[in-house]
Protein backbone atom coordinates (compact mmCIF):
# COMPACT_ATOMS: atom_id res chain seq x y z
CA UNK A 1 0.00 0.00 0.00
CA UNK A 2 1.03 3.59 -0.58
CA UNK A 3 -1.02 4.75 2.41
CA UNK A 4 -0.53 3.40 5.90
CA UNK A 5 -3.70 2.51 7.77
CA UNK A 6 -3.99 4.11 11.23
CA UNK A 7 -4.75 0.66 12.62
CA UNK A 8 -6.99 -2.39 12.26
CA UNK A 9 -10.60 -2.28 11.09
CA UNK A 10 -13.54 -4.13 12.60
CA UNK A 11 -16.54 -4.72 10.33
CA UNK A 12 -19.57 -5.34 12.53
CA UNK A 13 -22.23 -6.88 10.33
CA UNK A 14 -20.42 -8.79 7.59
CA UNK A 15 -23.22 -9.01 5.06
CA UNK A 16 -22.99 -7.90 1.44
CA UNK A 17 -21.89 -4.32 2.16
CA UNK A 18 -19.67 -5.25 5.09
CA UNK A 19 -17.92 -7.99 3.15
CA UNK A 20 -17.47 -5.73 0.12
CA UNK A 21 -15.92 -2.76 1.94
CA UNK A 22 -14.03 -4.86 4.45
CA UNK A 23 -12.83 -7.23 1.76
CA UNK A 24 -11.55 -4.40 -0.40
CA UNK A 25 -9.67 -2.93 2.55
CA UNK A 26 -8.21 -6.35 3.38
CA UNK A 27 -7.18 -6.89 -0.26
CA UNK A 28 -5.50 -3.48 -0.03
CA UNK A 29 -3.38 -4.53 2.93
CA UNK A 30 -5.46 -3.39 5.91
CA UNK A 31 -5.90 -5.71 8.90
CA UNK A 32 -9.67 -6.40 8.94
CA UNK A 33 -11.83 -8.53 11.22
CA UNK A 34 -15.25 -9.49 9.87
CA UNK A 35 -17.93 -10.07 12.51
CA UNK A 36 -21.01 -11.74 11.09
CA UNK A 37 -23.53 -14.56 11.18
CA UNK A 38 -22.50 -18.23 11.00
CA UNK A 39 -23.99 -18.68 7.51
CA UNK A 40 -21.78 -15.96 6.04
CA UNK A 41 -18.67 -16.85 8.00
CA UNK A 42 -18.94 -20.55 7.11
CA UNK A 43 -19.07 -19.61 3.42
CA UNK A 44 -16.01 -17.38 3.80
CA UNK A 45 -14.08 -20.13 5.58
CA UNK A 46 -14.92 -22.55 2.78
CA UNK A 47 -14.55 -20.31 -0.25
CA UNK A 48 -12.61 -17.21 0.77
CA UNK A 49 -13.77 -13.81 -0.41
CA UNK A 50 -14.21 -12.90 -4.08
CA UNK A 51 -15.03 -9.29 -4.98
CA UNK A 52 -16.19 -8.26 -8.46
CA UNK A 53 -17.79 -5.14 -9.89
CA UNK A 54 -19.57 -3.78 -12.94
CA UNK A 55 -16.29 -2.22 -14.16
CA UNK A 56 -14.72 -5.66 -14.57
CA UNK A 57 -12.66 -5.57 -11.40
CA UNK A 58 -11.92 -8.80 -9.56
CA UNK A 59 -10.13 -9.31 -6.25
CA UNK A 60 -9.77 -12.32 -4.03
CA UNK A 61 -8.83 -12.93 -0.40
CA UNK A 62 -7.94 -16.52 0.48
CA UNK A 63 -9.81 -18.22 3.34
CA UNK A 64 -6.71 -18.47 5.54
CA UNK A 65 -6.07 -14.72 5.18
CA UNK A 66 -9.48 -13.75 6.62
CA UNK A 67 -10.02 -12.84 10.26
CA UNK A 68 -13.56 -13.98 11.08
CA UNK A 69 -15.55 -13.81 14.31
CA UNK A 70 -19.08 -14.32 15.57
CA UNK A 71 -18.60 -11.53 18.12
CA UNK A 72 -16.08 -8.86 18.99
CA UNK A 73 -12.81 -10.66 19.74
CA UNK A 74 -11.69 -10.18 23.33
CA UNK A 75 -9.20 -7.36 23.71
CA UNK A 76 -10.06 -5.76 20.35
CA UNK A 77 -8.81 -2.21 19.88
CA UNK A 78 -9.76 -1.32 16.29
CA UNK A 79 -8.82 2.08 14.93
CA UNK A 80 -12.06 2.07 12.95
CA UNK A 81 -15.35 0.18 13.16
CA UNK A 82 -17.68 -0.04 10.18
CA UNK A 83 -21.22 -0.66 11.41
CA UNK A 84 -23.00 -2.55 8.62
CA UNK A 85 -25.91 -4.32 10.30
CA UNK A 86 -29.47 -3.84 9.05
CA UNK A 87 -31.23 -0.81 10.53
CA UNK A 88 -33.47 -2.85 12.81
CA UNK A 89 -30.41 -4.28 14.57
CA UNK A 90 -28.65 -0.95 15.15
CA UNK A 91 -29.51 -0.47 18.82
CA UNK A 92 -28.50 -4.01 19.80
CA UNK A 93 -25.31 -3.83 17.73
CA UNK A 94 -24.32 -0.49 19.26
CA UNK A 95 -24.84 -1.83 22.77
CA UNK A 96 -22.62 -4.80 21.91
CA UNK A 97 -19.91 -2.49 20.58
CA UNK A 98 -20.12 -0.32 23.69
CA UNK A 99 -19.53 -3.37 25.92
CA UNK A 100 -16.66 -4.76 23.88
CA UNK A 101 -14.61 -1.75 22.74
CA UNK A 102 -12.58 0.97 24.44
CA UNK A 103 -14.16 4.37 25.04
CA UNK A 104 -13.64 6.77 22.14
CA UNK A 105 -13.47 4.06 19.46
CA UNK A 106 -14.47 5.55 16.10
CA UNK A 107 -17.57 3.92 14.58
CA UNK A 108 -18.96 4.81 11.14
CA UNK A 109 -22.51 3.76 10.31
CA UNK A 110 -22.49 2.41 6.75
CA UNK A 111 -26.23 1.73 6.76
CA UNK A 112 -29.39 2.71 4.92
CA UNK A 113 -31.67 5.36 6.38
CA UNK A 114 -31.03 8.67 8.11
CA UNK A 115 -31.20 7.88 11.83
CA UNK A 116 -28.82 4.98 12.44
CA UNK A 117 -25.83 7.00 13.59
CA UNK A 118 -27.99 8.82 16.15
CA UNK A 119 -29.53 5.55 17.36
CA UNK A 120 -26.10 3.93 17.63
CA UNK A 121 -24.66 6.89 19.52
CA UNK A 122 -27.55 6.83 21.97
CA UNK A 123 -26.80 3.17 22.76
CA UNK A 124 -23.01 3.55 22.80
CA UNK A 125 -22.39 6.84 24.58
CA UNK A 126 -18.70 6.16 25.21
CA UNK A 127 -17.93 5.55 21.53
CA UNK A 128 -17.60 8.12 18.76
CA UNK A 129 -20.27 7.36 16.15
CA UNK A 130 -20.36 9.13 12.79
CA UNK A 131 -22.81 8.85 9.92
CA UNK A 132 -21.72 7.23 6.69
CA UNK A 133 -23.35 6.39 3.38
CA UNK A 134 -22.92 3.59 0.85
CA UNK A 135 -24.20 4.77 -2.56
CA UNK A 136 -23.89 1.53 -4.48
CA UNK A 137 -25.62 -1.80 -4.67
CA UNK A 138 -23.79 -4.93 -3.54
CA UNK A 139 -25.19 -8.45 -4.00
CA UNK A 140 -24.05 -11.94 -3.10
CA UNK A 141 -23.65 -13.94 -6.31
CA UNK A 142 -22.42 -17.12 -4.63
CA UNK A 143 -21.09 -18.16 -1.21
CA UNK A 144 -18.19 -15.79 -0.52
CA UNK A 145 -18.68 -13.88 -3.80
CA UNK A 146 -19.87 -10.26 -3.56
CA UNK A 147 -20.52 -8.03 -6.55
CA UNK A 148 -20.88 -4.25 -6.80
CA UNK A 149 -23.52 -3.66 -9.43
CA UNK A 150 -23.77 0.14 -9.45
CA UNK A 151 -21.43 3.10 -9.06
CA UNK A 152 -20.76 5.76 -6.46
CA UNK A 153 -18.38 6.95 -3.75
CA UNK A 154 -18.56 6.15 -0.05
CA UNK A 155 -19.29 9.13 2.18
CA UNK A 156 -18.95 9.90 5.88
CA UNK A 157 -19.16 12.79 8.31
CA UNK A 158 -16.07 14.99 8.21
CA UNK A 159 -14.36 13.93 11.41
CA UNK A 160 -10.68 14.74 11.96
CA UNK A 161 -9.95 11.11 12.82
CA UNK A 162 -11.40 9.96 9.50
CA UNK A 163 -9.18 12.15 7.34
CA UNK A 164 -6.23 9.81 7.74
CA UNK A 165 -8.39 6.99 6.39
CA UNK A 166 -9.27 8.66 3.07
CA UNK A 167 -6.00 7.73 1.28
CA UNK A 168 -6.26 4.21 2.71
CA UNK A 169 -9.76 3.74 1.30
CA UNK A 170 -8.66 5.24 -2.03
CA UNK A 171 -5.74 2.82 -2.40
CA UNK A 172 -8.07 -0.06 -1.56
CA UNK A 173 -10.40 0.93 -4.42
CA UNK A 174 -13.26 2.14 -2.21
CA UNK A 175 -12.79 5.94 -2.21
CA UNK A 176 -14.24 7.79 0.77
CA UNK A 177 -15.39 11.42 0.69
CA UNK A 178 -16.00 13.40 3.87
CA UNK A 179 -18.92 15.82 4.18
CA UNK A 180 -19.94 18.36 6.80
CA UNK A 181 -23.67 17.96 6.09
CA UNK A 182 -24.44 14.26 6.15
CA UNK A 183 -28.13 14.82 6.87
CA UNK A 184 -28.73 16.27 3.40
CA UNK A 185 -26.72 13.45 1.86
CA UNK A 186 -28.57 10.74 3.77
CA UNK A 187 -31.95 12.14 2.77
CA UNK A 188 -30.78 12.33 -0.84
CA UNK A 189 -29.84 8.63 -0.66
CA UNK A 190 -33.10 7.76 1.07
CA UNK A 191 -35.08 9.28 -1.81
CA UNK A 192 -33.40 6.81 -4.18
CA UNK A 193 -33.83 3.96 -1.68
CA UNK A 194 -37.60 4.45 -1.79
CA UNK A 195 -37.39 2.32 -4.92
CA UNK A 196 -36.21 -0.63 -2.79
CA UNK A 197 -39.78 -1.51 -1.90
CA UNK A 198 -40.90 -1.23 -5.53
CA UNK A 199 -38.06 -3.46 -6.64
CA UNK A 200 -38.71 -6.01 -3.91
CA UNK A 201 -42.40 -6.29 -4.77
CA UNK A 202 -41.67 -6.50 -8.50
CA UNK A 203 -39.50 -9.60 -8.19
CA UNK A 204 -37.29 -8.25 -11.00
CA UNK A 205 -33.62 -7.30 -11.22
CA UNK A 206 -33.14 -3.59 -10.60
CA UNK A 207 -32.38 -2.53 -14.17
CA UNK A 208 -35.27 -4.55 -15.62
CA UNK A 209 -37.64 -3.01 -13.09
CA UNK A 210 -36.52 0.54 -13.90
CA UNK A 211 -37.13 -0.05 -17.59
CA UNK A 212 -40.84 -0.69 -16.98
CA UNK A 213 -42.77 2.58 -16.82
CA UNK A 214 -45.50 1.35 -14.45
CA UNK A 215 -42.90 0.61 -11.79
CA UNK A 216 -41.24 3.97 -12.43
CA UNK A 217 -44.58 5.69 -11.89
CA UNK A 218 -44.72 4.07 -8.45
CA UNK A 219 -41.18 5.22 -7.67
CA UNK A 220 -41.99 8.73 -8.90
CA UNK A 221 -45.02 8.95 -6.61
CA UNK A 222 -42.98 7.82 -3.60
CA UNK A 223 -40.22 10.36 -4.28
CA UNK A 224 -42.62 13.21 -5.07
CA UNK A 225 -44.48 12.60 -1.82
CA UNK A 226 -41.21 12.45 0.14
CA UNK A 227 -40.00 15.70 -1.44
CA UNK A 228 -43.18 17.42 -0.28
CA UNK A 229 -42.61 16.12 3.24
CA UNK A 230 -38.98 17.26 3.22
CA UNK A 231 -40.02 20.68 1.96
CA UNK A 232 -42.50 20.98 4.82
CA UNK A 233 -39.71 20.09 7.24
CA UNK A 234 -37.26 22.55 5.68
CA UNK A 235 -34.85 19.79 4.59
CA UNK A 236 -33.04 20.13 1.27
CA UNK A 237 -31.82 16.67 0.13
CA UNK A 238 -28.45 16.46 -1.57
CA UNK A 239 -28.11 15.63 -5.25
CA UNK A 240 -26.67 12.13 -5.71
CA UNK A 241 -27.42 11.60 -9.41
CA UNK A 242 -26.91 13.69 -12.55
CA UNK A 243 -30.50 14.85 -11.96
CA UNK A 244 -31.49 17.15 -9.08
CA UNK A 245 -33.93 15.49 -6.65
CA UNK A 246 -36.84 17.68 -7.77
CA UNK A 247 -36.42 16.48 -11.37
CA UNK A 248 -36.51 12.76 -10.56
CA UNK A 249 -40.33 12.31 -10.56
CA UNK A 250 -40.65 14.07 -13.94
CA UNK A 251 -37.93 11.97 -15.58
CA UNK A 252 -39.21 8.72 -14.07
CA UNK A 253 -42.65 9.38 -15.56
CA UNK A 254 -41.33 9.81 -19.11
CA UNK A 255 -42.04 7.14 -21.72
CA UNK A 256 -39.35 4.50 -21.60
CA UNK A 257 -37.51 5.52 -24.83
CA UNK A 258 -37.11 9.07 -23.48
CA UNK A 259 -36.23 7.79 -20.02
CA UNK A 260 -33.46 5.68 -21.55
CA UNK A 261 -31.98 8.77 -23.20
CA UNK A 262 -32.22 11.18 -20.27
CA UNK A 263 -31.34 8.71 -17.55
CA UNK A 264 -28.53 6.79 -19.23
CA UNK A 265 -26.22 7.21 -16.23
CA UNK A 266 -28.97 6.15 -13.83
CA UNK A 267 -29.29 2.95 -15.86
CA UNK A 268 -25.60 2.08 -15.58
CA UNK A 269 -26.58 -0.98 -13.60
CA UNK A 270 -25.56 -4.50 -14.48
CA UNK A 271 -27.93 -7.41 -14.69
CA UNK A 272 -26.85 -8.80 -11.31
CA UNK A 273 -28.01 -5.79 -9.30
CA UNK A 274 -31.02 -6.11 -7.05
CA UNK A 275 -31.97 -4.44 -3.80
CA UNK A 276 -31.22 -5.86 -0.38
CA UNK A 277 -34.94 -5.61 0.40
CA UNK A 278 -35.67 -8.01 -2.44
CA UNK A 279 -33.18 -10.45 -0.93
CA UNK A 280 -34.72 -10.01 2.52
CA UNK A 281 -38.23 -10.79 1.24
CA UNK A 282 -37.07 -13.83 -0.71
CA UNK A 283 -35.28 -15.21 2.37
CA UNK A 284 -38.03 -14.37 4.83
CA UNK A 285 -35.90 -11.89 6.77
CA UNK A 286 -37.01 -8.58 8.31
CA UNK A 287 -36.67 -5.68 5.90
CA UNK A 288 -35.52 -2.09 6.34
CA UNK A 289 -38.87 -0.66 5.28
CA UNK A 290 -39.23 1.23 8.59
CA UNK A 291 -35.90 2.98 7.99
CA UNK A 292 -36.88 4.01 4.45
CA UNK A 293 -40.56 4.61 3.66
CA UNK A 294 -41.27 4.51 7.39
CA UNK A 295 -38.88 7.42 7.92
CA UNK A 296 -40.86 9.50 5.42
CA UNK A 297 -44.12 8.62 7.17
CA UNK A 298 -42.75 9.56 10.60
CA UNK A 299 -41.41 12.89 9.33
CA UNK A 300 -44.77 13.61 7.67
CA UNK A 301 -46.52 13.02 10.99
CA UNK A 302 -44.26 15.55 12.73
CA UNK A 303 -45.17 18.11 10.06
CA UNK A 304 -48.89 17.41 10.09
CA UNK A 305 -48.92 16.30 6.45
CA UNK A 306 -49.98 13.05 4.81
CA UNK A 307 -47.80 10.43 3.12
CA UNK A 308 -50.34 7.88 1.87
CA UNK A 309 -48.21 6.31 -0.88
CA UNK A 310 -45.22 5.64 1.40
CA UNK A 311 -47.61 4.41 4.08
CA UNK A 312 -49.30 2.00 1.70
CA UNK A 313 -46.17 0.48 0.17
CA UNK A 314 -44.76 -0.02 3.66
CA UNK A 315 -47.93 -1.93 4.52
CA UNK A 316 -47.49 -4.14 1.45
CA UNK A 317 -43.91 -5.00 2.40
CA UNK A 318 -44.85 -5.74 6.00
CA UNK A 319 -47.70 -7.96 4.77
CA UNK A 320 -45.37 -10.04 2.58
CA UNK A 321 -45.02 -13.04 4.95
CA UNK A 322 -48.79 -13.58 4.74
CA UNK A 323 -49.12 -12.48 1.10
CA UNK A 324 -45.83 -13.40 -0.62
CA UNK A 325 -46.54 -12.45 -4.20
CA UNK A 326 -44.83 -10.25 -6.71
CA UNK A 327 -46.85 -7.65 -8.56
CA UNK A 328 -46.81 -6.38 -12.10
CA UNK A 329 -46.32 -2.66 -12.52
CA UNK A 330 -50.04 -2.17 -13.16
CA UNK A 331 -50.96 -4.23 -10.09
CA UNK A 332 -48.60 -2.25 -7.87
CA UNK A 333 -49.94 1.04 -9.19
CA UNK A 334 -53.45 -0.10 -8.34
CA UNK A 335 -52.38 -1.25 -4.88
CA UNK A 336 -50.87 2.20 -4.25
CA UNK A 337 -53.97 3.99 -5.51
CA UNK A 338 -52.16 5.57 -8.47
CA UNK A 339 -53.87 6.37 -11.73
Buried (B, 14 or more C-beta within 10 A) or exposed (E): EEBEBBBBBBBBBBBBBBBBBBBBBBBBBBBBBBBBEEEBBBBBEEBBBBBBBBEEEEBBBEBEEBBBBEEBBEEBEBBBBBBBBBBBBBBEBBBBBBEBBEEEBBBBBBBBBBBBBEBBBBBBEEBBBBBBBBBBBBBBEEBBBBBBBBBBBBBBBBBEBBEBBBBBBBBBBBBBBBBEEBBBBBBBBBBBBBBBBBBBBBBBBBBBBBBBBBBBBBBBBBBBBBBBBBBBBEBBBBBBBEBEBBEBBEBBBBEEEEBBEBBEEBEEBBEBBBBBBBBBBEEEEBBBBBBBBBBBBBBBEEBEBBBEBBBBBBEBBBEBEEEEEBBBBEBBBEBBEBE
